[in-house]
Amino acid sequence: MNDKRLDLELGELFRAAADVEIPEGLAARVAAIPSSRPVRRGIVGLLFGSGAADRRPAPATRTRMAVPIGSVLVAAVVVAGLIVVLPRAAPGAVAPVSQCTLPRPTATPTAPTGVPTPTQVPAPPTPTGPPKPTLTAAPGAFRPVGSMTTARFEAGAALLNDGRVLVMGGNQGGSGLASAEVYDPTSCSFSATNWLTDQRRIYSATLLRDGRVLVAGGFDNLEKGIGIGMSSALLYDPASATFSPTGSMTTARGGHSAVLLQDGSVLIAGGTAGACCEPTYVTSTELYDPATGKFRRTASIPASLGDWVSALLPDGRVLFVGGSGRFDNPPAPADLYDPATGTFSPTGSMIAGWAGTATLLHDGRVLVVGRQTNLPVGTMPAWLPDAELYDPKTGRFSVTGSFEAPRSVASPLESATLLADGRVLILGASTNGAVPHGAATTAQLYDPKSGTFAPTGPMRVARSGPAVVLLKDGHVLVAGGDGQHDYLSSADIFEP
């Protein structure tokens, strides 16, 4: 290649790579290279100035072509510039992406090239018989966040005043856990905090008005597969990140209800006192006073039924609905606790079945989702309601929407969480035996305005007994649990 052709090609190369950062002096010389020009004195003149003498031998006496050192230097500058520019042009190719900044999954992904559009697909034949209702999926998606430091099943969790979530205790492989950790929504990550003073699971965790968390009762470490109810209680202080003992309950119990009343005290009710496999249902209730750190007895629940679910009503009373029974039991009864008098009074019973969750809606009614559909033997209607609404103004239950996706009526629901917009996120149970322990595989949203359920999700991982907490930004944290006979440390957030 002669020097003229080399000069022309290098000039075009530098014009095409306009984004390459090169020294100011060299850039000026590059800009001065014309598209075509008469033969100069080689590329050496480009680098060392126009005054450089042409020291090449005459063609008649030239025996070989000297390697142009300037060409090698310019090529090195081009390669180095490209190495610097390429990472700047595509930072995502090399920079790590935080879980907190992952793009939100779309419900309708773009079809790949070559796939026929809906207008190109032949319409299906019209079915015979009565039309089925149209199922409209609700928006919302689950996406992963950082994993917990420890895999946990049936752990307790509480939203702290600063927006973080305390997750503690639980079970792993038949052994109770005494460790605790905190989820930070700003980094989407978990970090260990100080340990509990003992191992416990299936207890209550209640955020007090002063920002501390009351951890009451539960079951101790499993012995030969059986856990025993506990009466001890602890307080977690977020300021010092420590647990400290407080007064013990008057009765040992686990799986009970805990409600923060309007005066700041905590009502503890129901639960199981003995071994979890040989339950002894507790009818007594007690109040915890944060000012004194002590529990005291109050009225007893009228019926000795376990697994009560509860909800604080706008007027300060507490609704209790029965949550377990045999197939031949009548529909679950309900009672109201009045803190002003410290007494219980009966209210309307459910229409069918027993309660799995009770969620106070924005309009003051309570959504009760059935745990199982129990009716007297010989009574088998054509359908049974999946959910009912309790109206405190009338003291009666009424049927509301049914689930759009099937679920196992024999397995309890995992959770019901009231969202900021008034809808309720329901994590459902397995629809078949493919997932053990009735692990949640479906997610649905209940809309109180229309009284209907609609599928959302789907959940990324089947979970039984996860910690579920509504975050202050409107997302829902779902952490840990038991999946395919594996204790999980993974966590997801649900984005409505």
N, C-alpha and C positions, 0 to 999 in steps of 0.2 A: 504494500500500500504506500503511495507517495504522500508527501507532506500536505499537498493541496487537498486531497480527498480526506485525509485525517482531520485537517482543520475544519472542513465543511461538516463532517459527521459529528465532531465534538461540539461544534456550534449549535447544531440542531438538537443534540442530546441535552445541552445545558438549557436551551429554551424550553424543551419538553419537561424538564425537572425543575420548574420554577419554584417549587416549594422547598428545595434543598437549601439549607443554610450553608453558605460558603463565605470565606473572608471577604471583607469589603473591597480590598484591592483586586482580588481575583474576580469578584463579581463585575467590577467595572470593565475589566479586560474582556470578560466573556460577553458582556453586552455589546462590546465594540466589534465582535466578530460578525461580518456580513454573511448573507445567505450564500453568496458566491463572490469570489474576489480573485485577482491574479495571484500567482504563486508568490507567497511571502517567504521568509527564510525559515520555514518549518515551524513546528509547534514550540520549538525552543524560543522563538521570538515572542510567542504569546505569553510565556512565563517570565522571560527575562528582559522584555522591552523591545520596542521597535528599533532601537539603535544597535541591537546585537548584530555583529557582522556575520555574513554568510561564509562560514569557514568550510563548506563542503568542497571537496575536490571537483574539478571539472568532470563532465560526463566521460570525456575521453580517457581520463586518468583514474576514474573511480573504480575500485576493485570490489567493494562490498558496501552494503547499506548499514549505517550506524543506527543502533537502537535509540529512538528518541526518548530520552529520560523524562522530558516534560510530559509526554503522553502517559507514561506509567504513573506519574504523580497525580495527574488530573483524574485518571481512572480510580486511584485510591481515594481521592476526595469524594468522588461520586458514590462509591460503595459505602464509605463512612457516613455520608449524608443520609443515604437510604436507611442505614441501620438506626440512625437517630430519629428519622421522621416516621417510620412505619409504626413503632409503638405509640407515638403521639396520635396517629391517625386512627388507631383501633385500641384504645385503652382497655376495653372490656375483654380483649383477647388474652391479656396477661394479668389484669388486676382481679383479686378475689371479689366475689359478689356477696354482700351481707344478706342473711336470710330475711332481715327486716325490709330490704329493698327489692325483694323478688317481685316481678310483675304479677298482677292479679290474674289467676286463671280465668279464661273466658269460657262461657257456657256453650258457645257455638264456634268451635275452631274452624279456621278457613280450610276448605277442602283442597287437597293436593292437586297439582296440575294433572289433567287427564281424567279426573273423576267427573262423571256427568253431573250437571247441576240438577236441582229438583225439577226444573222444567223439562229436562231431557229424559227423566226417569218415567217410564210408563206408570199411570195411575193404577193402584191396586183395585181389584174387583170390589164392588159394593157388598158388604156382608149382609146376610139375611138375619131376620129377627130384630128385636128392639135394640136401638143404638146404645152403645156404652158411653158413659160420661167422659168428656174430654179431660185428660190429665195435663195440667199445665205446671211445669216444673218451676219452682221458686228460685230466684237468684240466690247465690251464695256458694262458697267453695271452701274447702279445707286445704291448707298448705303447711308444710313442715316448718318448725322452728328448731332451735337448739334442743338437744336431749338433756334429760335430767342427769345428775351425777350418779344416781342410783335407780335401778329398776324398782317400781313400787306398784302394789296392787292394794286397793281399798285404803289409799292414803287420805289423810285429811288435808283441806286446803282452805285458805282465807285470803280475801283481797285486803291488802293493807291500805292505809290512808294515802300513802305516797304513790299508789298505783302498782306496786309490786305484788307478787303473790307468794304467800308462805305455803309450802308443801312439806308435809311431815309424816313420819311414821309409816304405817302400812304393813304389808306382808310381802315376803319374797321367798318362794319355795318352801312354805310352811313355817318360816321363821319370822317373828315380828321384827320390825325395824325401829331403832331409836334415833336415827339420823333425820335431819331436816335440811331443806334448801330453799332458796328464794329465786323466783323467776322475775327478770327485769324486762319489761316490754320494750324499753328503748334499745336494748341490744339483742332482744329475742334469745336470751341465754339464761341458763341456770347457774347458780353458784352455791356452794355448801355454806351453811350457817351452823351455829352451835347446836349440839345434839340435845335431844330430849333426855329427861332423867330416867326414862323407862321405855320399854317396848309396848306399843299399843296400836290397835287398828279398830275400825268401825266406831269411831268416837265422834263427838261434836266439836266443831271449831267455830267460835263466834267472835266476830270483831266487836269490841266494846267501844263506847263513845270516846274514851281517852286514847284510842289507837292500839291498845293491847289486844291480844287474842286469848280467849278462854278456851282451853283444851280440857274437856270433861269426859270422864268415863271411858268406855270402850272395852275391848277384850285384850287380855294380856297375851304374852307369847304362847303360841300353840304348844300344848303338851299332848302327845299322842293324837294329834289332829283335832284337839278340843281346846278352845280358848275359854277363859273364865272372865265374867264381867268384873269391871273395876269401878271403884268409888273415888279414886284419887283424881285431882284436877291440877292443871298447870296454867301459868300465865306466860305468854311470850311477849317480850318488850322489844319492838323494832329498833328503838334508840340504842339499846345495848346489845341487841341480837342475842338475847339469852332467855332461857326458860327458867322459871322458878316455881316452886310448889305454892299452892294456895289451899284454902279449906277443902275438905273432902265432901262429896255428896253424902246424903243420909242413906242412900241405897246404892249398891253396886249395880251398874247397868251398862249395856252397850247397844248400839243400833237405835238409840233413842232420838227424840226430837228436842231441838234447842232453838228458842225464839227470843230475839232481843226485843223487849217490850219498850213502850214509849217512854217509860220512866228511867230507862237505862239498865234495868235488871234483866236477868236471863231466866226464862222459864224452861226447865228441864222436865220432860214427861215421857212416860212409856219406856220401851226398850225391853231388853232381856237381861235377867240377873245371872242365870246359871250358864252352863256350857252352851255354846252356840248350836251344838247338835242335839241338845236336850233342853230346849228353851223353857224358861220360866218367865212368863210375861209379867212385867211390872206395871201396876196400875197407879202407883204413887207419882206425885209431881213435886217439884221443889223449885225454889227461887234462889238465884245467886246474886248477892249484893256486891258490886265491885268496890264500894267504899269500905266495907268491912272484910271482904274476902271470904265470906261465909255463905253456906247454903242453909236454907230452912224449909221445912215441909209446908205444903199448901194442900189444897183439895186433891182428891184422887179422881182418876178417870172412871166414869161409871161402869164401863164394860171392860172385862179383862181380855182384851184383844191386842195382839202384838203388831209391830210395824205400822204404828200410826203415822200419818203424814199431817203436817200442820201448815198454816199460813196466817200471818198477822193481818187482820182486817183494818181498814182505814179508821174505824172508831176505837181501835186499841184492843178489841177482843181478839181471841185466837181461835181459829177453826181447826178442829181435829176430826179426821176421817179415818175409819178403820182400814187397815192395809193388808190383812191376811185372814184366811179362813179356809174351810174345806169346801169341796164342790157343792155339798148339800146345804151350805149356809145361806141365809137370806142376804139380800144386798147390804153393803156396809153401812153401819150407822154413823152419825156425825154428832159432835157436841161442840159447844162454845164455852171457852174459858173467859171469865170476866175478871180482869186484874183488880177492878174496884172493889169487888166483893170476895174475890178469891174462891169462886165457886164455878162448877160446871153446870150447864143446862143443855138438854137435848135439842137438836134441830133436825131438819129433814134428813132422811136416809137417801143414799144413792139409788138410782133407778135399777141398776144391775151391776154386779161385780164388786170389786174391792179396789181401793185407791192405790196407785203406784207413786204418783206425785201430786202435789197441790201447789199451784202457782197463782199468786195475786196478780191480776191484770190491772192495767191503768184505770179502767172504769170501775174498779172496786169489786168486781166479781172474781171468783176463784175457778181456774181451770183445773179439773181433776181428771187425770189420765189414768185409765184402768190398769191395774196390775194383772188381774185375771177376771174372767167373766163367770162368776158363781151365782147360780140360781138354785132354788129348791129342786130336788130330784123329781122328774116327771114334767118339769116346766122347761120347754125348749122352744123359744120363739124363733122366728125366721131369721132374725138378726139380733145382735147385741151391740150396744154402743161402745165405741172405743174411748170416748171422752164425754165428760159432763161438765156443766157449769153450775156453780153454787152462787145464788144471789142472796147476799146478806139482808137485803130489804124485804124479801119474801120468806127467807129461810128454806128455800126449796132448790132442788136440783133439776136441771133440764138437760136433754140430750143435745149435743153439738156435733160437729163434723166427725167423720170417720177417716181413718188413715187411707191415703191413696196407695200405699204400698203395704203388702201383707207383713205381719210380724207374728212372732210366737206369743200366743195368749198365755202360755204357761210360764213364761219368763218375765221377770220384772223389767221395766224400762230402766235405762241407765241414768237418765237425767232429763229435767225440763228446766230451761233457762229463759227468763224473760229478757228480751232484747230491748235496746233503747227505743226502737220504733213501735213497741207494743206487741210485736209478735213473740211467739214462744218457740225456741229451738228444742225439738224432741230428739234425743238419741235413742233409737229403737233397738229392740232385741233381735237376735238372729231369727231368720224365717225358716231355718231347717237345722239339722244336726251337724252341718259341715263345720260350724264354729262352736267350740266348747264353751260351757258355762253361760250360754245365752249372751255372748259378747255382742256389743252393739255393732251392727253393720249398716244400718240405714239412718238417715237423718231427715227430719221433716220439719216444716215450719207451720205453726198454727196461726191463722190470721183472725183475730177476734172480730174484725169488721165484717168479714164474710162468713165467719164460723166454719171455715174449711181448713183442711190440712193439704199441704203440697210437698212433694219430695224435693229435697235439695241435696247438696253434697256432690258425689258420694263421699263417705268417710274413706280416708286413705288406708287406715288400719282398723281391723276389728278389735274392739277393746271391751273388756268386762271390768267393772269397778275402777274407771279412771277418775282422776280429779278434774272437775269441770267448774270453771270460774269465769264470770263475765268481767272483762277488763274495762277500765275507764274509757278507753277509746272505742268501745262498742264491739270489739272482737271477743270471741270466747276461747279461752285456753282449755284444751283437752290433753291431759298429760298422764302417761303411764297406763296401768291396768294389766289385765291378763289377756293375751291374744290367742294364739294357737298353742296353748299350754306353755307359753313363754311369758315371763314377767317382763314388761316393757319399760324402757326408759325414754322412748321417743315421745315427742309432743307435737301437737298441731294447734293452729289457731283457725277458727271458723270466721270467715269474712262474710257478713250478711250481704 
